[in-house]
């Protein structure tokens, strides 16, 4: 490591610490913002998105090489604004103290309550795949809970990061919100800050590193990771309708979605029908693969990784179906990867060992639900499962017997877009929740308050112990039966 590198790292560390110190001082000066202030912060966040919408869309498209405008509006701008509106509607209710039960035998006329209070300064580490949605959605909960925020953008979102750094001070003082661009070495410094909470969205490998860094300061973390989320089509579900939904989601953002279906279980007798429908639907959705509708893979390393994954499957015996009809080649300058179905997959293939994060869909066939359940449970818990069936008993069987972060029934991904249910992983797919009320709670301290009443029975239990204390203790124990 050179002196120049050390100097740059020291400067970055000092800059980050300075921003954290400024935000912490601002928090301590007003530790519990009013309802009116929180609503104003949320409205300002929404105004920033609306007024800068086109600049944001262009910056994201530039970072990708090509990213569909409609996808950015539908999957980033709209859910972010809708989430803010939902928070404004509910934050007054969320902020209310909660009365709690008290044991009147031991504490007569005393009171218990729980009040949600802001934690302070929250760190947000944002991935590149949905950089607005995955920064604004946490910020919505963070501001609703009355906190300040430092947001570190991805190295692959450099143009968007610079735009947000430029425009944010026009809406929020840096003591309230600061965006931080990352050019390759800020991440470890950021996660080692003594923040009051840290939320990270990204890969399991990086999530482990973030958690190790945060542990040095005992900083609590929310980790939204990934994994291999399966879809299961049951025999009763129309195969054409399943194909419509599965193929659509597998190609949205070119498959670069953490909750995307990563592999598919089909009934043995439906494989050929599914392939036929998938090929037809791909041509329908994308009659011109070079149009702006089909999104690029984010960078060359990811693009080559997908080609390596495809070639590995072919070399190990998979039969592949190119849904682009051969129109997309490896030399594509915009890094548009041809979507493929992979059939006859085995566990030794890369496609079945790691999260794909692209438009490759491995397919396994099955004859009984227990085959699916046993297979999924033999692997790390996924971020989501997607059962396609109208059979309520079968739906409940998959929900009860296969643990995952979330579930969408008869579709993919859409549970993430719901504002009144939490989003989060389990096991290796993550920990903690945000969205809606659960997000408000994540970024709040639920502070328990006990208020002593006029009668203090426990003073009779002070030493020296005697007959009175003995009788009182026997009575209290008797009342627990």
C-alpha positions in Angstrom: 0.0 0.0 0.0 1.5 3.3 -1.1 1.7 6.6 0.9 -0.7 8.1 -1.7 -3.2 5.4 -1.0 -2.9 5.9 2.7 -3.4 9.6 2.3 -6.5 9.2 0.2 -8.0 6.7 2.6 -7.3 9.0 5.5 -8.9 11.9 3.7 -12.0 9.8 2.9 -12.2 8.6 6.4 -12.0 12.2 7.8 -14.6 13.4 5.3 -17.0 10.6 6.3 -16.4 11.2 10.0 -17.0 14.9 9.6 -20.3 14.3 7.9 -21.3 11.9 10.6 -20.3 14.3 13.4 -22.3 17.1 11.7 -25.4 14.9 11.5 -25.1 13.7 15.0 -24.8 17.3 16.4 -27.9 18.1 14.4 -29.7 15.1 15.8 -28.8 16.0 19.4 -30.0 19.5 18.9 -33.5 18.2 17.9 -33.6 14.5 19.0 -37.3 14.0 18.5 -38.6 15.9 15.4 -42.3 16.8 15.5 -44.9 15.2 13.4 -45.1 18.3 11.2 -41.3 18.2 10.6 -41.4 14.6 9.6 -44.2 15.1 7.2 -42.3 18.1 5.7 -39.2 16.0 5.2 -41.2 13.3 3.5 -42.9 15.9 1.2 -39.5 17.4 0.4 -38.2 14.0 -0.5 -41.1 13.4 -2.9 -40.6 16.9 -4.4 -37.0 16.2 -5.1 -38.0 13.0 -7.0 -40.7 14.7 -9.0 -38.7 17.8 -9.9 -35.5 15.8 -10.8 -37.3 12.8 -12.4 -36.0 13.2 -15.9 -32.4 13.9 -14.8 -32.6 10.8 -12.5 -33.9 8.6 -15.3 -31.1 9.8 -17.7 -28.4 9.2 -15.1 -29.6 5.7 -14.4 -29.8 4.9 -18.1 -26.2 6.2 -18.5 -24.9 4.1 -15.6 -26.4 1.0 -17.2 -25.4 1.7 -20.7 -29.1 1.3 -21.5 -32.0 1.1 -19.1 -35.6 1.3 -20.1 -37.2 4.6 -19.1 -40.4 2.8 -18.4 -38.7 0.3 -16.1 -37.1 3.2 -14.1 -40.5 5.0 -13.8 -42.5 1.8 -12.9 -40.0 0.1 -10.6 -38.2 3.0 -9.0 -39.9 6.4 -9.2 -43.5 5.2 -8.8 -42.9 2.8 -5.8 -40.7 5.4 -4.1 -43.4 8.1 -4.4 -46.2 5.8 -3.5 -44.2 4.7 -0.4 -43.7 8.3 0.7 -47.4 9.0 0.3 -48.3 5.9 2.4 -45.8 7.0 5.1 -47.3 10.5 5.2 -50.7 9.0 5.7 -49.7 6.8 8.5 -46.8 8.4 10.4 -49.0 10.2 13.0 -50.4 6.8 14.0 -47.0 5.2 14.0 -45.6 7.9 16.3 -48.2 7.4 19.1 -47.1 5.9 22.4 -48.4 2.4 23.2 -50.0 1.7 26.5 -48.8 -1.7 27.9 -50.2 -4.0 30.5 -48.8 -3.8 34.1 -48.9 -6.4 36.9 -51.3 -4.6 39.3 -50.6 -7.1 42.1 -47.0 -5.9 42.3 -47.3 -2.4 40.9 -50.7 -1.0 41.7 -51.6 2.3 40.1 -48.3 2.4 38.2 -48.2 2.7 34.4 -46.2 1.2 31.4 -45.9 2.6 28.0 -43.6 2.3 24.9 -42.6 5.3 22.9 -40.9 5.1 19.5 -38.0 7.5 19.3 -35.5 8.3 16.6 -32.2 6.4 16.7 -30.1 9.2 15.3 -27.9 8.9 12.2 -28.7 6.0 9.9 -26.3 4.7 7.2 -27.7 3.3 3.9 -25.6 1.3 1.5 -27.4 1.2 -1.8 -26.9 -1.4 -4.7 -26.8 -0.5 -8.3 -29.7 -2.5 -9.7 -32.5 -0.2 -8.3 -30.5 2.7 -6.9 -33.5 5.1 -6.4 -36.0 2.6 -5.1 -33.4 1.1 -2.7 -32.2 4.5 -1.4 -35.6 6.3 -1.2 -37.5 3.4 0.3 -35.2 3.2 3.4 -35.0 7.0 3.5 -38.8 7.2 3.7 -38.8 5.0 6.8 -35.7 6.8 8.2 -37.3 10.2 7.9 -40.7 9.0 9.1 -38.9 7.8 12.3 -37.3 11.2 12.7 -33.7 10.3 11.8 -30.8 11.7 9.8 -29.2 9.7 7.0 -25.9 9.2 5.1 -26.4 7.3 1.9 -23.5 5.5 0.1 -24.2 4.8 -3.5 -22.8 2.0 -5.6 -19.6 2.2 -7.7 -21.8 1.3 -10.6 -24.1 4.3 -10.0 -21.5 7.0 -10.4 -23.5 9.3 -12.6 -26.6 9.0 -10.4 -24.5 9.5 -7.3 -23.0 12.7 -8.6 -26.4 13.9 -9.6 -27.8 13.2 -6.1 -24.8 14.9 -4.5 -25.4 17.9 -6.6 -29.2 18.2 -6.2 -29.7 17.0 -2.6 -28.4 20.2 -0.9 -31.1 22.1 -2.8 -33.7 20.2 -0.8 -32.0 19.1 2.5 -29.1 20.4 4.5 -26.2 18.0 4.6 -26.8 17.8 8.4 -30.1 16.0 7.5 -29.2 14.0 4.3 -25.9 13.4 2.5 -25.3 11.2 -0.6 -21.8 9.7 -1.0 -20.3 8.5 -4.3 -18.1 5.5 -4.1 -15.2 5.1 -6.6 -14.0 1.8 -5.3 -12.8 2.0 -1.7 -15.3 4.0 0.3 -17.4 0.9 1.3 -15.3 -0.5 4.1 -14.8 3.0 5.6 -18.5 3.7 5.5 -19.5 0.5 7.2 -16.9 1.0 9.9 -18.5 4.3 11.0 -20.1 4.4 14.4 -23.6 4.8 13.1 -26.8 4.3 15.0 -28.1 1.8 12.4 -26.9 0.5 9.1 -29.0 -0.9 6.3 -27.2 -2.8 3.4 -28.7 -4.2 0.3 -26.5 -6.4 -1.9 -24.8 -9.7 -2.1 -24.4 -12.2 0.7 -20.6 -12.0 0.4 -20.5 -8.2 0.8 -23.2 -8.4 3.5 -20.9 -10.6 5.6 -18.1 -8.0 5.3 -20.5 -5.1 6.2 -21.7 -7.0 9.2 -18.1 -7.7 10.4 -17.2 -4.0 10.0 -20.4 -2.9 11.8 -19.7 -5.4 14.7 -16.6 -3.5 15.7 -18.9 -0.6 16.8 -21.8 -2.8 17.8 -23.8 -1.0 15.1 -27.1 -2.8 14.5 -27.6 -3.9 10.9 -30.4 -4.6 8.5 -29.2 -6.9 5.7 -31.2 -7.3 2.5 -29.3 -9.9 0.6 -30.2 -12.3 -2.2 -30.1 -16.0 -2.9 -31.8 -18.4 -5.1 -35.5 -17.7 -5.1 -37.6 -20.5 -6.7 -40.9 -20.5 -8.5 -43.1 -23.6 -8.4 -45.9 -24.1 -11.0 -48.5 -26.6 -9.8 -50.4 -28.9 -12.2 -53.6 -26.9 -11.6 -52.2 -23.6 -12.7 -52.6 -22.6 -16.5 -49.1 -23.0 -18.0 -49.6 -20.1 -20.4 -50.5 -17.7 -17.7 -47.5 -18.9 -15.6 -45.2 -18.3 -18.6 -46.6 -14.8 -19.2 -45.7 -13.8 -15.6 -42.5 -15.7 -15.2 -40.9 -14.7 -18.5 -41.9 -11.1 -18.0 -40.3 -10.8 -14.6 -37.2 -12.8 -15.7 -36.5 -10.2 -18.3 -37.5 -7.0 -16.4 -34.2 -5.1 -15.8 -32.6 -8.0 -17.7 -33.2 -10.2 -14.6 -31.1 -8.0 -12.4 -33.5 -8.1 -9.4 -32.6 -9.6 -6.0 -36.0 -11.1 -5.6 -36.3 -12.4 -9.1 -37.1 -16.1 -9.7 -33.7 -17.8 -9.9 -34.9 -21.3 -10.9 -38.2 -22.9 -11.8 -40.0 -26.1 -10.9 -42.4 -27.4 -13.5 -44.6 -30.5 -13.7 -42.9 -33.1 -15.8 -45.6 -33.0 -18.5 -45.6 -29.2 -18.8 -42.0 -28.6 -19.8 -42.5 -28.5 -23.6 -45.6 -26.3 -23.3 -43.7 -23.9 -21.1 -40.8 -23.7 -23.5 -43.2 -23.1 -26.4 -45.0 -20.3 -24.6 -41.8 -18.7 -23.3 -40.3 -18.5 -26.8 -43.5 -16.9 -28.2 -43.8 -14.4 -25.3 -40.2 -13.3 -25.5 -40.7 -12.3 -29.1 -43.9 -10.6 -28.2 -42.4 -8.6 -25.3 -39.2 -7.7 -27.2 -39.7 -7.7 -31.0 -36.5 -5.7 -31.2 -33.9 -6.7 -28.7 -31.8 -3.7 -29.5 -34.6 -1.3 -28.6 -34.3 0.7 -25.4 -37.0 -1.6 -23.8 -34.5 -4.3 -23.1 -32.0 -3.3 -20.4 -28.3 -3.8 -20.5 -26.2 -5.8 -18.0 -24.7 -3.3 -15.6 -21.0 -3.8 -16.4 -18.6 -6.0 -18.4 -17.6 -8.1 -15.5 -21.3 -9.1 -14.8 -21.9 -9.6 -18.6 -18.9 -12.0 -18.9 -20.0 -13.8 -15.7 -23.4 -14.6 -17.3 -21.7 -15.9 -20.4 -19.5 -18.1 -18.2 -22.5 -19.4 -16.3 -24.3 -20.2 -19.6 -21.2 -22.0 -21.0 -20.7 -23.9 -17.8 -24.2 -25.2 -18.0 -23.8 -26.2 -21.6 -20.5 -28.0 -20.9 -22.1 -29.9 -18.1 -25.1 -31.2 -20.1 -27.8 -28.6 -20.0 -30.0 -28.1 -23.0 -30.5 -24.4 -23.6 -33.1 -22.3 -25.4 -32.1 -18.8 -26.6 -35.2 -16.7 -26.3 -33.7 -13.9 -28.4 -33.6 -16.3 -31.4 -29.9 -15.8 -31.8 -30.2 -12.0 -32.3 -28.0 -11.1 -29.4 -24.4 -12.0 -29.6 -21.5 -12.0 -27.1 -19.9 -9.0 -28.9 -22.9 -6.8 -28.1 -21.5 -3.3 -27.3 -24.5 -2.4 -25.0 -24.0 -5.7 -23.0 -27.5 -6.9 -23.8 -27.5 -10.5 -22.7 -29.8 -13.0 -24.6 -32.3 -14.6 -22.2 -32.1 -18.4 -22.0 -34.0 -21.3 -20.6 -31.7 -24.0 -19.1 -33.2 -27.5 -19.0 -31.6 -30.7 -17.6 -29.8 -28.7 -15.0 -27.7 -30.4 -12.2 -26.4 -29.1 -8.9 -22.8 -29.0 -10.1 -23.6 -26.2 -12.5 -22.8 -22.6 -11.6 -26.4 -21.7 -12.5 -27.7 -23.8 -9.6 -25.0 -22.9 -7.1 -25.0 -19.1 -7.1 -27.5 -16.3 -7.6 -27.8 -15.7 -11.3 -28.8 -12.0 -11.4 -29.5 -12.0 -15.1 -31.9 -13.4 -17.7 -31.0 -17.1 -17.3 -33.8 -19.4 -16.1 -32.9 -22.9 -15.0 -35.8 -25.4 -15.0 -36.3 -28.5 -12.9 -39.2 -30.9 -13.3 -41.0 -32.6 -10.5 -43.9 -35.0 -9.9 -44.7 -34.5 -6.2 -44.7 -31.3 -4.0 -42.5 -33.1 -1.4 -39.7 -33.2 -4.0 -39.8 -29.4 -4.3 -40.0 -28.9 -0.5 -37.1 -31.2 0.2 -34.9 -29.6 -2.5 -35.5 -26.0 -1.4 -35.1 -26.9 2.3 -31.7 -28.6 1.6 -30.3 -25.3 0.4 -30.0 -21.8 2.1 -33.2 -20.1 2.8 -34.3 -18.0 -0.2 -35.3 -14.3 -0.2 -38.7 -15.3 -1.7 -40.7 -18.3 -3.0 -43.3 -18.1 -5.8 -45.9 -20.9 -5.7 -48.3 -20.8 -8.7 -51.5 -22.7 -7.7 -55.1 -22.0 -7.0 -55.2 -24.9 -4.4 -55.4 -23.2 -1.0 -54.1 -26.3 0.8 -51.1 -26.5 -1.5 -50.4 -22.8 -1.1 -50.4 -23.2 2.7 -48.2 -26.3 2.5 -45.5 -24.4 0.7 -45.8 -21.4 3.0 -45.7 -23.5 6.1 -43.0 -26.0 5.1 -40.6 -23.8 3.1 -39.2 -20.8 5.0 -38.3 -17.7 2.9 -38.0 -14.0 3.3 -41.3 -13.4 1.5 -43.9 -14.9 -0.7 -45.8 -13.9 -3.8 -48.6 -16.3 -4.8 -49.4 -16.7 -8.5 -46.9 -14.0 -9.5 -43.3 -12.9 -8.8 -41.7 -10.0 -7.0 -44.9 -8.1 -6.3 -44.8 -8.6 -2.5 -41.9 -6.2 -2.5 -44.1 -3.4 -3.9 -46.7 -3.6 -1.0 -46.3 -0.7 1.5 -48.2 -2.3 4.4 -46.3 -5.5 4.7 -42.6 -5.8 5.6 -39.8 -6.7 3.3 -36.7 -8.7 4.4 -34.8 -11.9 4.2 -34.2 -14.8 6.5 -31.0 -16.7 7.2 -28.5 -16.2 4.4 -31.0 -14.1 2.4 -30.9 -11.4 5.1 -32.0 -10.1 8.5 -34.4 -7.4 9.6 -37.2 -5.6 7.8 -38.2 -2.3 6.3 -41.2 -0.9 4.4 -44.2 0.6 6.1 -44.7 0.3 9.8 -42.0 -2.4 10.2 -39.6 0.0 8.6 -40.6 2.8 11.0 -39.9 0.4 13.9 -36.6 -0.7 12.4 -35.3 2.9 12.5 -36.8 3.7 15.9 -35.9 2.8 19.5 -39.0 1.3 21.1 -38.3 2.9 24.5 -40.0 1.3 27.5 -41.2 3.7 30.1 -42.3 2.7 33.6 -44.0 5.3 35.8 -44.2 4.6 39.5 -47.7 5.0 41.0 -48.6 6.4 44.5 -48.4 3.0 46.1 -45.0 1.2 46.2 -45.7 -2.3 47.5 -42.2 -3.4 46.9 -40.9 -1.2 49.7 -42.3 -4.0 51.9 -39.8 -6.3 50.4 -36.7 -4.3 51.6 -34.4 -5.9 54.1 -34.3 -6.9 56.9 -36.8 -9.5 55.7 -39.4 -10.8 58.1 -43.0 -12.0 58.4 -44.5 -9.2 56.3 -42.2 -9.7 53.4 -42.6 -13.4 53.6 -46.4 -13.3 53.5 -46.3 -10.8 50.7 -43.9 -12.9 48.6 -46.0 -16.1 49.2 -49.1 -14.2 48.1 -47.4 -13.0 44.9 -46.1 -16.5 44.1 -49.6 -17.9 44.7 -51.1 -15.5 42.3 -48.9 -16.7 39.5 -50.6 -20.1 39.5 
